[in-house]
Amino acid sequence: MKLMIVPVTPFAQNCSILFCEASGRAAVVDPGGDLDRIDAGLAQLGARIEKVLLTHGHIDHCGQAAEFARRHGVPIEGPQREDAFWIGQLPEQGKRFGFPRLDAFEPDRWLEDGDTVTFGEQTLDVIHCPGHTPGHVVFHHPAAHLAIVGDVLFNGSIGRTDFPRGNHADLIDSIRRKLWPLGDDTAFVPGHGPMSTFGEERAHNPFVGDDALA
């Protein structure tokens, strides 16, 4: 499986293209905007998109997801349904932040902790990680030692919890109980900024590192 990161929207959100080389099929995670740029990435890989996956309902991650799914005739899977209230606010949020017209939508499949999602010959585990938003999910590919974590965790930082229904204690608990057990050698794509590994963050992250939480 190949990974291509395509920064999109004025928030420089990391849209991920996950490409199954065996089948030529791809999943696109968090196509929040700049859809032509994402399509160019798919073309560069020679990939055919099979589905859209969403980590959570914030505008930079899912603002144009419905339009992108319609463009390609593919389903949307994720996030967990507690983020429905965020997706419902997309039209108003779009006006506030100067996005093109955005439509509220309901994904074809809400995801729950312990679910799996598939594309091509690849399978991703779904991990519900509330805190940044109540319905945030993480996608984990065990064989590739890769996780797509959205805005739960960053290189050297953690997600904000000052949005409606954010919860700092839940966020810390999600990281410690659900992400760290995946292994120090697991690399992760955050919603913004450079990649890192869980081991690196446990060693050095000032918010959730082992020393910070001792």
Buried (B, 14 or more C-beta within 10 A) or exposed (E): BEBBBBEBBEBEBBBBBBBBBEBEBBBBBBBBBBBEEBBEBBEEBEBBBBBBBBBBBBBBBBBBBBBBBEBBEBEBBBBBBBBBBBBBBBEEBBEEBEBEEBBBBEBEBBBEBEBEBBBBEBEBBBBBBBBBBBBBBBBBBEEBBBBBBBBBBBBBBBBBBEEEBBBBEBBBBBBBEBBBEBEEEBBBBBBBBEBBBBBBBBEBBEBBBEEEEE
